[in-house]
Amino acid sequence: MANTPDIRPVGDLPDEIGKTAARELSCNGISSLEQVATHSKKELLSIHGVGPKAIAILEDALAAKGLRYRES
């Protein structure tokens, strides 16, 4: 298995989402919680490397800022 470069921190995204999720979100132009909030869970889960664990962590971080995922 190839090593995944660790590009964290990415904006204000929590490090706990993991290096692969952080990298893939960044590659898809998502580098802030405000940008995460413009997407639905389903859209984010379709990004390689973004799984249920990252979605749950991001959801908690969004809630802490008074934000939430876009409705599908």
mmCIF file of the C-alpha atoms, coordinates in Angstrom:
data_MODEL
# 
_entry.id   MODEL 
# 
loop_
_atom_site.group_PDB 
_atom_site.id 
_atom_site.type_symbol 
_atom_site.label_atom_id 
_atom_site.label_alt_id 
_atom_site.label_comp_id 
_atom_site.label_asym_id 
_atom_site.label_entity_id 
_atom_site.label_seq_id 
_atom_site.pdbx_PDB_ins_code 
_atom_site.Cartn_x 
_atom_site.Cartn_y 
_atom_site.Cartn_z 
_atom_site.occupancy 
_atom_site.B_iso_or_equiv 
_atom_site.pdbx_formal_charge 
_atom_site.auth_seq_id 
_atom_site.auth_comp_id 
_atom_site.auth_asym_id 
_atom_site.auth_atom_id 
_atom_site.pdbx_PDB_model_num 
ATOM 1  C CA . MET A 1 1  ? 0.000   0.000  0.000  1.00 0.00 ? 1  MET A CA 1 
ATOM 2  C CA . ALA A 1 2  ? 1.362   3.409  -0.985 1.00 0.00 ? 2  ALA A CA 1 
ATOM 3  C CA . ASN A 1 3  ? 1.935   6.069  1.626  1.00 0.00 ? 3  ASN A CA 1 
ATOM 4  C CA . THR A 1 4  ? -0.653  8.836  1.576  1.00 0.00 ? 4  THR A CA 1 
ATOM 5  C CA . PRO A 1 5  ? 0.888   12.299 1.846  1.00 0.00 ? 5  PRO A CA 1 
ATOM 6  C CA . ASP A 1 6  ? -0.326  14.150 4.918  1.00 0.00 ? 6  ASP A CA 1 
ATOM 7  C CA . ILE A 1 7  ? -1.357  17.640 3.847  1.00 0.00 ? 7  ILE A CA 1 
ATOM 8  C CA . ARG A 1 8  ? -3.136  18.529 7.080  1.00 0.00 ? 8  ARG A CA 1 
ATOM 9  C CA . PRO A 1 9  ? -4.173  20.968 8.312  1.00 0.00 ? 9  PRO A CA 1 
ATOM 10 C CA . VAL A 1 10 ? -6.622  21.812 5.539  1.00 0.00 ? 10 VAL A CA 1 
ATOM 11 C CA . GLY A 1 11 ? -8.375  25.063 6.360  1.00 0.00 ? 11 GLY A CA 1 
ATOM 12 C CA . ASP A 1 12 ? -10.511 24.596 9.450  1.00 0.00 ? 12 ASP A CA 1 
ATOM 13 C CA . LEU A 1 13 ? -11.307 20.934 8.751  1.00 0.00 ? 13 LEU A CA 1 
ATOM 14 C CA . PRO A 1 14 ? -10.674 18.754 11.811 1.00 0.00 ? 14 PRO A CA 1 
ATOM 15 C CA . ASP A 1 15 ? -7.487  16.645 11.655 1.00 0.00 ? 15 ASP A CA 1 
ATOM 16 C CA . GLU A 1 16 ? -9.463  13.695 13.023 1.00 0.00 ? 16 GLU A CA 1 
ATOM 17 C CA . ILE A 1 17 ? -11.054 13.079 9.599  1.00 0.00 ? 17 ILE A CA 1 
ATOM 18 C CA . GLY A 1 18 ? -7.770  11.493 8.526  1.00 0.00 ? 18 GLY A CA 1 
ATOM 19 C CA . LYS A 1 19 ? -5.137  12.351 5.983  1.00 0.00 ? 19 LYS A CA 1 
ATOM 20 C CA . THR A 1 20 ? -6.819  10.647 3.023  1.00 0.00 ? 20 THR A CA 1 
ATOM 21 C CA . ALA A 1 21 ? -10.154 12.377 3.587  1.00 0.00 ? 21 ALA A CA 1 
ATOM 22 C CA . ALA A 1 22 ? -8.425  15.734 4.111  1.00 0.00 ? 22 ALA A CA 1 
ATOM 23 C CA . ARG A 1 23 ? -6.409  15.334 0.912  1.00 0.00 ? 23 ARG A CA 1 
ATOM 24 C CA . GLU A 1 24 ? -9.376  14.231 -1.183 1.00 0.00 ? 24 GLU A CA 1 
ATOM 25 C CA . LEU A 1 25 ? -11.634 16.997 0.101  1.00 0.00 ? 25 LEU A CA 1 
ATOM 26 C CA . SER A 1 26 ? -8.906  19.517 -0.696 1.00 0.00 ? 26 SER A CA 1 
ATOM 27 C CA . CYS A 1 27 ? -8.474  18.054 -4.195 1.00 0.00 ? 27 CYS A CA 1 
ATOM 28 C CA . ASN A 1 28 ? -12.205 18.564 -4.669 1.00 0.00 ? 28 ASN A CA 1 
ATOM 29 C CA . GLY A 1 29 ? -11.993 22.231 -3.672 1.00 0.00 ? 29 GLY A CA 1 
ATOM 30 C CA . ILE A 1 30 ? -13.287 21.748 -0.128 1.00 0.00 ? 30 ILE A CA 1 
ATOM 31 C CA . SER A 1 31 ? -11.023 23.302 2.479  1.00 0.00 ? 31 SER A CA 1 
ATOM 32 C CA . SER A 1 32 ? -13.403 24.785 5.046  1.00 0.00 ? 32 SER A CA 1 
ATOM 33 C CA . LEU A 1 33 ? -16.414 23.770 7.082  1.00 0.00 ? 33 LEU A CA 1 
ATOM 34 C CA . GLU A 1 34 ? -18.438 26.427 5.267  1.00 0.00 ? 34 GLU A CA 1 
ATOM 35 C CA . GLN A 1 35 ? -17.635 24.645 1.989  1.00 0.00 ? 35 GLN A CA 1 
ATOM 36 C CA . VAL A 1 36 ? -18.497 21.260 3.539  1.00 0.00 ? 36 VAL A CA 1 
ATOM 37 C CA . ALA A 1 37 ? -21.919 22.685 4.481  1.00 0.00 ? 37 ALA A CA 1 
ATOM 38 C CA . THR A 1 38 ? -22.699 23.351 0.796  1.00 0.00 ? 38 THR A CA 1 
ATOM 39 C CA . HIS A 1 39 ? -22.642 19.591 0.141  1.00 0.00 ? 39 HIS A CA 1 
ATOM 40 C CA . SER A 1 40 ? -24.898 16.735 1.184  1.00 0.00 ? 40 SER A CA 1 
ATOM 41 C CA . LYS A 1 41 ? -23.593 13.698 3.023  1.00 0.00 ? 41 LYS A CA 1 
ATOM 42 C CA . LYS A 1 42 ? -24.258 11.635 -0.099 1.00 0.00 ? 42 LYS A CA 1 
ATOM 43 C CA . GLU A 1 43 ? -22.131 13.969 -2.238 1.00 0.00 ? 43 GLU A CA 1 
ATOM 44 C CA . LEU A 1 44 ? -19.256 13.840 0.219  1.00 0.00 ? 44 LEU A CA 1 
ATOM 45 C CA . LEU A 1 45 ? -19.460 10.062 0.584  1.00 0.00 ? 45 LEU A CA 1 
ATOM 46 C CA . SER A 1 46 ? -19.044 9.778  -3.190 1.00 0.00 ? 46 SER A CA 1 
ATOM 47 C CA . ILE A 1 47 ? -15.547 11.273 -2.857 1.00 0.00 ? 47 ILE A CA 1 
ATOM 48 C CA . HIS A 1 48 ? -12.888 8.572  -2.635 1.00 0.00 ? 48 HIS A CA 1 
ATOM 49 C CA . GLY A 1 49 ? -11.407 8.465  0.862  1.00 0.00 ? 49 GLY A CA 1 
ATOM 50 C CA . VAL A 1 50 ? -14.358 10.142 2.587  1.00 0.00 ? 50 VAL A CA 1 
ATOM 51 C CA . GLY A 1 51 ? -16.225 7.548  4.623  1.00 0.00 ? 51 GLY A CA 1 
ATOM 52 C CA . PRO A 1 52 ? -18.810 7.369  7.389  1.00 0.00 ? 52 PRO A CA 1 
ATOM 53 C CA . LYS A 1 53 ? -16.232 8.141  10.101 1.00 0.00 ? 53 LYS A CA 1 
ATOM 54 C CA . ALA A 1 54 ? -15.139 11.372 8.388  1.00 0.00 ? 54 ALA A CA 1 
ATOM 55 C CA . ILE A 1 55 ? -18.791 12.317 7.799  1.00 0.00 ? 55 ILE A CA 1 
ATOM 56 C CA . ALA A 1 56 ? -19.589 11.896 11.516 1.00 0.00 ? 56 ALA A CA 1 
ATOM 57 C CA . ILE A 1 57 ? -16.540 13.920 12.575 1.00 0.00 ? 57 ILE A CA 1 
ATOM 58 C CA . LEU A 1 58 ? -17.363 16.669 10.084 1.00 0.00 ? 58 LEU A CA 1 
ATOM 59 C CA . GLU A 1 59 ? -20.991 16.692 11.248 1.00 0.00 ? 59 GLU A CA 1 
ATOM 60 C CA . ASP A 1 60 ? -19.879 17.349 14.836 1.00 0.00 ? 60 ASP A CA 1 
ATOM 61 C CA . ALA A 1 61 ? -17.535 20.122 13.666 1.00 0.00 ? 61 ALA A CA 1 
ATOM 62 C CA . LEU A 1 62 ? -20.308 21.681 11.566 1.00 0.00 ? 62 LEU A CA 1 
ATOM 63 C CA . ALA A 1 63 ? -22.723 21.612 14.520 1.00 0.00 ? 63 ALA A CA 1 
ATOM 64 C CA . ALA A 1 64 ? -20.150 23.325 16.735 1.00 0.00 ? 64 ALA A CA 1 
ATOM 65 C CA . LYS A 1 65 ? -20.164 26.220 14.236 1.00 0.00 ? 65 LYS A CA 1 
ATOM 66 C CA . GLY A 1 66 ? -23.949 26.254 13.839 1.00 0.00 ? 66 GLY A CA 1 
ATOM 67 C CA . LEU A 1 67 ? -23.738 24.666 10.394 1.00 0.00 ? 67 LEU A CA 1 
ATOM 68 C CA . ARG A 1 68 ? -25.090 21.464 8.882  1.00 0.00 ? 68 ARG A CA 1 
ATOM 69 C CA . TYR A 1 69 ? -24.918 19.446 5.701  1.00 0.00 ? 69 TYR A CA 1 
ATOM 70 C CA . ARG A 1 70 ? -27.024 20.535 2.739  1.00 0.00 ? 70 ARG A CA 1 
ATOM 71 C CA . GLU A 1 71 ? -30.176 18.466 2.362  1.00 0.00 ? 71 GLU A CA 1 
ATOM 72 C CA . SER A 1 72 ? -29.982 15.898 -0.449 1.00 0.00 ? 72 SER A CA 1 
# 
